[in-house]
């Protein structure tokens, strides 16, 4: 059993649109109130030096439920429950030393471009989304039309609904049974680069021309946005255009990655990729924008869960594995001044995209050499 999530577009009527807006605001209210209470209880425990007073999910939830206002009973009780659960997870991740990049939970703003809420009592009825109806609601309840779902079969889990750019979307996680793919007895390796992925069957372009045009529009809209008065009507309109372009870019890139990873798990049993330190590479400010646009992290995330789903083997090469510096013909590894960099090699006057072995004299494309070195790990 696996959980497969689908993003769908919602088309609520006027009444249900108001319901969704109120629930988005209610989640933000519960989060901010729960976070403030959590911090107060934590400070109190430190002052009194009593570990038993430290807050947890149950104490914060019970406090918020006990002090509910009358208007809160007109909204879904599950929103508050799931907010506190998410808040507890955020604090747990913040104090987890293994997740050094996880930031401290922050208060949510009503000016954030995305607003949303969660519910674990939603149902799919006749191809429509039905939310749990509070007893004291003032709205006329109805099912919400959805569009974009490939399949609505399986056990529906916690649904995330959010509003972005004036539209409503939902993430529908279904617990389903997926059969393993047939064995092909083939193996491959993927060398990720800025703008393209190299593997044994060829090259995948991750920054096609249509994306270049989108990035030009984004650059233009960013300049126009900087000239507008913040929070004015013209500012909001220009920000909406900018957000729309970003969404189109994301959809194009995700479509490329989804198709490429599906092709990999269909045709190969063993796949080798590099365990890159993308964040550290971006800190160098060398091609950092290209690294960010190449979505290496998303590629690894998608490939990981698809390999688990379909019974394929994914091998991660160590981040210090010299796939670029090692000769795939004789095994010679370049060191110090002989290394290939993004600028090539000044000592030997070689280009950044070519590999010249100083031991056996082999000359080949740098990315092809890297793929063969990664393939050796399989």
N, C-alpha and C positions, 0 to 999 in steps of 0.2 A: 504494500500500500504506500502510495506517495501522495503528496499534496501538490496539485497543479493549479496555478493561479492564472486567471484570465482578467485582463483589463477591458471593461465594457463602458460604453457611453450610456448615460441615463437621460431619459426624456420625461421628467415629471410634469404633471399639470400644475396649475397655479397654486392649489392647496398643498400638494406634496412638495412643491418647490419651497413654500414657506416653512414646511416641516423640516426640510433638509437644512435650510438656512438657520433655523432655530437650534437644531442639533449641532451644527458646526459651531455656533456661538456658545452653546452649552458645554461642549467638550473643552473649549478654550477656558471657559469660566471654571470648570471643575479642575482642570490642570493647574491653573494659576492659584486657585484656592488650596488645592492639595499640596502644591509645592511650597506655598507660604506656611501652611500648617506643619509640613515635614521639617522645614528649616527651624521653625520656632521650637518644636519638640526636641530637635537635635541640639540646639543651643541650650535649652533647659537641662538636658541630660549632661552636657559638658559643664555647666555652671554648678550643678548639684553633684557632679562626679558620680553619677549613678547609671550604670550601663543598662539597667532594666527599663529606664525611661526613654531609651533610644527608640525612635519611630520605626515602624515597619508597615507593611501593606495593610495588615488587619487593624492596627490602631488608627491609622489615618482614615481608612475606609469607614470604620465604625463612627469616628468623630464626625465625618462629613455627612453620613446618613442620619445621625442623631440630630444634626443641626440643619436639616433641609428646610428650605423655605416652601411656602404653599405653592408657588408657581413651578417649582421643580417637579412636582408630582404630575404635571401635565406633559412631561418629557420622559423619554425612555430611561428606566432605572439602570439599564445595562451600560449606558454611556458612562455614568459615574463609576461603575464597578470596573470597567475596562480601562478607564483613565488612571485609576489608582494602581491597577496592575502594571500598566505601561510605565508609570512613574517609579514604581518599585524596581522594575527592570533597569531603568535608566540610572538609578542610584547604584544598583548592583554592578553595572558595567563601569560606572565612574570609579568605584573603589576597587575594581578588578585590576591588579597590576599587570596582567597579561594584555589588557586593552589600553595601552598607554595613550592612544589617540582619542579615546572616548571623553568628550567634554562634560562639564557639569551641567545638569538640567537647568534650563533657562525658562523664564516666563514667556508665554506666547503672546504675540501682538495681533490685534485685529487687522493691521495693515499688511500682514504677511500675504503673499500672492496665492498661497494654497491654504485652505481651511477644510477641515474634515472631522470625521468621527468614526467610531467602530461599533459594531453590534454583532453578537453571536446568536441572535434569534431571528435572523432574516431567513426567508424561504423563497424558493423559485416555484411559482404557481402559474401554470399555463404560459410558460416562457416569459413571465414578468417577475420583478423583484418585489416581494412583500416584506415590509418592515414590521417589527413588533409594535403593537398599538397600545399606548398607555390607557388606563381606565378613564382618567380625567381629562383626556385631550379635548381641545375645542375645535379641532379640524375634522373635516370629512375625509376619512381614510380611503385610500385606493392603491392599487398595485402600480408599479412604475415600469414603463416600457424600457427595454434595454436593447442595445444594438452592438454587434461586434463579437459576440460569444460564438466560439466554434462548437462547443458542446456544453450542455447544462446537466450532465449526468454525474452522479457521485454524491458524497456526503458533504454538504456545504458547511464550512468552518466559519471563523471570524471574518466578517466582511468589513472592508475599509471603504468608506464613501467620502469623497472629497470634491470641493468646488475649486475650479481653476479657470481663469480667463472667462468667467461668466458661464462656464459649462460644468456639468456634473458627471462624475465618473465613479466607477466602483471596481474594486479588486475582489474577484470572486474566487476564493480558494476551495477547490473540490478535492476530497480524498478519494482517489481512484486506484485501480489496479492496472499497472502497465507491464506488458509482456516484454521480455528481453529481446533484443535484436538478434538476428541470425549471425553466427560466427563467420567471419570472412578470412580469418587467419592472416590478416594483413596488419601492418604497423606503419605509423607515420610520426613525424615530428613537425612542430610549428614554431617558427622563429618570428616573433612579433617585432615589428618595426614601425616607425612613424609613417603612417600613410599606407602601409601594406603589410600583409602577413605572407610569409614564405612557408611552403610545406612541400612534401615530396611530389605532389601532383601539379604544382604551379604556384601562382601568385594571386592573392586576393587583395584588391584595391579597397581600402577602408576609407579613403577620402576622395570619392568620385567628383566629377565636375559639378554635379548638381549641389553637392555640399559646399563647394567653393563659392558658388553663387549665393547660397544661403548665408555663408559667413560674410560675404560682402554686404548683404542686406543688414545683417546684425551689426556690423561695424557702422553702417550709415545710421541705423536707428539709435545706436548708442550715442553717437555724436549729436543727433537731434534731441535725444532725451536729456542730455547734459545742458541744453540751452533752455529747457522748459522750467517754469516755476514749479517747484515740488508740490505735489498733491493738487495741482490745478487740473481742470478738465483736459487740457491739451497734454499735460504730463501723463495722466491716466491712459489716454488714448494711445500715446506713443509707447508707453510701457506695455500695453496690451499687444501692440504690433510686435514689439521686441520679444515678448513671451511666446507669441504664436510662432515666430521664426525659430526660436530655441526648441519649441516642441516639435516642429517639422524636422529639424536636424536630429533630434533624439530618436524620432520614429524611423528615419532613414538608417541611422547607424544601428539601431536595435534590429531592424529587419535584416541588415547585412550579417550581423553576428549570429542571429537565430538561424538563418539559412546555411551559413558556413559551418556552424557547430552541428547542425542536423546532418549535413553532408559528411562530416567527420565520423560521427557515431554510426552512420549507415554503412560506411565503406571500410572502417578500420576497427580492429579489436583493441589495439594498444596505441595510445596517443601520448607523446612526450611534449611538454611545454616548459618554459623557464619560470622559475619562481622569482620574478623581478621585484625589486624594491622601487616601485613606481613613485612613491612619495619622495624618497630620497633622490631619485633622478630628477624630479621636478624642482627640487630645491636648488639644483645646480644652475638653473636659469638658462641652460643650453637646450633649445628646442622644447622648452617646458610647455608652451602652448600646444605644440604638435603632440606631445605626450598625453596631454589632457584630452585632446580631441580624438586620440586613437583608442580610447576606452579599453585599455588592457585589462583593468580590473573587472569590467563587465564581461569581457570575453572569457576570462578564467572562471568567473562565477557561473555563467551559463554552461560552459563545457563541463564543469565539475558536477552539476546536478544532472545533466543529461547522461554522463557516463554512469552515474549511480543508478539512474532510472533504467537504462537499457543494458546494464551488465557489461560495460566496457571498462578497460583499465586505463587510468590516467596517471602518468608518471610526472612528477615535478622535479626538474633538475635544480640542484642547489643554486642559490643566487650567486655563489662564487664559482660556479662551474665555468671554465674558460671556453665556452662554445664559440666565441668570436676569435679568440687568440690561438686556439688549438688547430693544428693542421689535421684534417680528416684523413689525409693520405698516410702520413708517417707518425703522427702523434706529437710532433714538436709543438711546444707551447711558448709563445712570445712573452717576454718579460721586459720590464723597465722601458728603455727608450725604443725598443722594437715593437711595442704594442700599437695596435690600431685604435685610433680615436675617431670622434665624429669629424675631425678635420683631416683624417688620414694619418700618415706617418711622415714627419718632416725629415727625420734622419735619412730614410731611404727614398723619400720623395714619391710615396705611393698615395693613391686616392683612398677615400674612406670606404668606397664600395668594392674594393678589390683586396683579395688575400694573396700575398706572395710569401711562400714558405722559404725561410732562409736556411733550412736544413736539407730538404729534398728538391727545392726549386719549383714545386707545384704552384701554378697560378690559377686561381678560380675566383668566382664571385664570392664576396664575403658572406652574404646571406645563405647561399647554397652550401658553403662550408659549414656555417652554423647549424643548418638543418641536418647535415650528415653527422655532425658531432652529437647533436641531441638524439638522433636516431640510434646511435651506438648504445645509448643507455637502455634502449628497449630490448 
